[in-house]
């Protein structure tokens, strides 16, 4: 009897070794395997433990992905022809749910682009949860916006990266230089959504009153901006994005991911985000901070559980795009 048990264990072990060897050959010896390794490495690079990306790619390959993250292809969007009149149409905010095998997406649609404001933390070196940013500004809904430097990975959310303009007031400019350029998205006073690489001076000349740095661009003037390398560089993660359709409606999207609250949800890729915004007819769309920062609140309720652990159940943010009724 023991002989048959030992023989069975040997057969099972041999089968497992064959499967493992076959998997490693596919992962490291085929184009599709290499694509998967790039997506996994990209997912890791955008997390708090980027050093583990070395387990999947060479140093040179990682540097190429980092270039796609920090210097993606950019293009300045044209000023859209948006004509909105609150007198004819009252504020409308709706939220829809899209279920994908790899993520859940919440899509918030706002018919009045002039109701969108970038609001900032009231503290000097610490962020605030989205719930506080919404409440203290009299808003009814919102999403996280720009990124922040996070020494030590403690998630304080106070050191804003790049440009931030709230209601025409400059909250942050790179290197205290009004001519320095950053990749931003924002809204003009008329509610026109723009994206591209701009300076503070250029944004002011365009009458942009709300703006924030992040990226990459997803859609510009109807063109898909996500190349293969950009898609691989960012991998899969919880995502936040904002866009506008040809009628002026603003679309905000948040997805879950990183298997944080759902063991089957790895998250959305940048290509997934492009597809979602295209589904809602957006001609321009832009990626905001994702990962543990991804948060959406509507009428006081979290629409998705953020992929983070804090006392308030969401990350501390430097700023957010919120909807403020007039």
N, C-alpha and C positions, 0 to 999 in steps of 0.2 A: 504493500500500500504506500509506504513512504517513498519507494522507488518511483511510483507513478506520480506522486506529488512533486518530487524533485524534478522529474522529467517535464511535468507540466509547467513548473515555475521557469525552467530553462527555456522552454518554447515561448512563453509569454515575454520573458526578458529579451529574447532574441528578436521577437516581433517588434517590441517597443524600440529596440536599438535600430532596427531597419527603418521604422517609421521616423524616428528622430533624425537618422542620417539622411533619409530622403528629404525631410523638411529642411535641414540645414543646406543640403545641396540646392534645393529650390530657392531658399532665402538668399543664399550668397552666390548662386551660380546662374540665375535667370534674370531677365529684364524685369519681369513682374515681381520677383522677390526683391530686387533692388529698389523698385518703386515703393514697395511696402516698407522697406527699411528707411527710406527717405521720409515717408509720411510719419513713421514712428519717431524718428530722430527730430523732425520738425515739431511734433507734438511735445517732445521733451524740452526742446530749446525754448519754448514759450512758457515753460513751467518754472518752478522755483529750484529745480535741480538740473540745469542744462548740461552739467558735466557728464551725465549718464548717456548723452547722445553719442559719445565716443564708443559705446558698446556696439553701435550699429553702422557707423560710417567712419571713414578716414578723416584725419585733420583737414585735409584739403577739401573734401566733400562738405564737411561741416562749415568751413569758411565760405563756401559757395552759397550754402543755405543762409548763413548769417548776412551775406551781401544782399540776398533777396529780401530778407526781413527788414534790414535797415536802409536799403537803397533800392526799393522796388521801382519798376517803370512808372512814371507819372505823366499826367497830362492835365492842363488847366481846362476845366469845364467852361462851357459858354454860359452866359447869364440866361437862365430860362425865362420864357415869356409867361410869367405867372400873374394872373389877374384875379385876386380874391376879394370878395366884398362880404364882410360880416353882416352888413345890413340885409343882404339877400339870403344869407345862409348862416344859421346859428352854429356854434361850435359842436362838432360831433367827434367822439372818440369811441372806437370799437376795438375789441381784442379777439383774435381768432387763434385757434390751436391747430398746428399741423403735426401729425405723427409720422415720423420716419423710422425705419428699423434701427437707425443709429443715433437718433436724437429726437427730442420734442422741441418744437419751435413755437414761441408766442409772437404773434404779429399784431402790433398796435398801429392802427391807422387813424390819422388826425387830419381833418379836412381844412384846418386853418394853420398855415405855416407861420403866421405872425404870433401864434400862441406858444411857439416853441422858444424857450429861453435856456441859455447855458447859465447855471447857477453854481456858485463856488462855496467851498467850506468857509466858515467864519473864523477858523483858527489859522494861525500862522504856519505851523509845521505839522498839523494833523488833519486828516480828513474827517468826514462824517458819513454815517450810513445814509443810503438813499432815502430812507423813510424820513430822516431829519431834514435833509435838503428839500424834500417835497413839502413837508409841513411848514418849515420856517419861511418858505417863499409863497405860500398860499396856492400851491399847485395841486392838481388832481391825479397826476400820473407822471412817470418818468423812467429813464434808463440811465445807466452809468455812461460816462463819456470818455475823458482823456486818461492817459496813463500817469504814473508817478514813479519817482525813484524810491526804492525801498531798501535802504541799508540794513543788512541783517535779516531781511525777509520777514519783518514783523508786521507789515501791512498797515502802517500808520496813515498812508495816503495823503501826505501833506506837501511833498516836494513835486510840484507840477512839472511835467516835461513839455518843453516847447511853448507854443502860443495858446493863450486862453483869453477870450474876450467875452464879457458878460454885459449885455445891454449897452454896448458901446464903450464899456470901461475895460481897460487893459488889466487883466489879472496876472498875466505872465507873458514875458517875451524872452526868447532865447538869448542869453548872454547880455541882456539889457541893451540889445542892438535892434533898432527899429528896421534896419535893412536886412537883417538875417532872415533867411528863408526856412520855412518848416512846411511839412505836408499837413494840410488842415482840411476840415470841412466846416461849413458854417452857413449862416443865413443873412441875407441883406435885410434892411429895414422893411422892404416890401415882401419879404418871405421867400425870396429866391434862394434856393439851395446851391451852394458852390463847393467844389473840391479842387485841390491842386496844391502846388508848392508856391507859397506866397510869403511876403514880409508884412509886418504890421502896417507899414505905410501903404502898401498896395491894398490891403484889406480895408483900411480906412477910406482910401480913394474910391473904392467900390461901394462904400456905405454898408459894409458888413458889420453887423451889430452883435452877432453871436458866432464864435469860432473856437475850435479846439484842435490840437494836434493829436493825430494817431495815424492809422492806416493799416493795410494798404487801401488804395482806391479799388472799388469793386466794379463799378460801372461808370463810365464817363461819356455823356452825350450818346447813350445807347450802346456804347462799345464795352465789351467784356475786357476788363483790365487784368484779370488773373491769369498769368502765364503758368506753364507747368512748374517752373522753378519756384514761383511764389506759392503755388498751392502746396508743393512738397515742403517748402521752408516753414510754413505755418502749421502743417499737419492737421490733426483733429483736436478740437477743444470746445468748451462752452464759448459761444460767440455773441457779440453785440454789434449791431450795425444800424445805420440810418440812411434813408434815401427819400427821393421825391419823384412822383410821377408827373406826366405832362400836364395834368390838371392842377398841380400844386399841392396835392395831398402828400402828407409826410408819412412814411412807413418806417416804423421802428421794429427791429427783430432781435429777439434774444433766444438762444438755444441752451439746453443743458449739455452735459458731456463729462468726459474723464471718468466714466463709470462711477461717479460720485454718489448719486442718489438712485440711479438705475444701472444695474449690473450689465445691461445690454447696450447702454448708450455711450459710445466712445466720444461723441460730439460731432460738430459740423466742420467741414473743410471750408476754405475760402470759396471753392467752386460751388459748394452747397449753398453758401450765402448768396452768391451771384444768382443761382437758380431761383432762390426764394424771392429775391427782389425783382427778378424778371417776371415771376409769376404774378406779382402785384403791379406790373407795368412801370416800374421805376426806370427813368432814363439816366439818373445819377444815384450812386450809392457808395457808401464809405464804411469801412470797418472801424469800430471803436475798440476800446480795451476789452479783452475777453478773459477767459480762464476764471479764476476766483472772483474777479471784479464784475462779471456779467450779472446784472440785476435788473429786473423790471417790476414796477409796482403800478397798479391801477386801482383807484378807489380804496386805497389803504391795504391792499392785499398783494403779497408777493405772487407773481405769476409763475415763477419757477424757483425751486430751492437753489440758492447759489452754491457753487462748489467751494465752500470755505467754511471754516469753523471759527466763529467769534461769539462773544457774549450776546450780540444783537442779531445773530443769524445771517449777517451779510457783511461784506467788506467795507472798510472805511475809505471813502472816495474823495478825490480832490475837487471833482465837479460832476455835473450831470445835466443832461438835457431833460427839462421838465415842461409840462403843459400847464400854463397859467391862464385861466379864464379871464376875460376882460370885464 
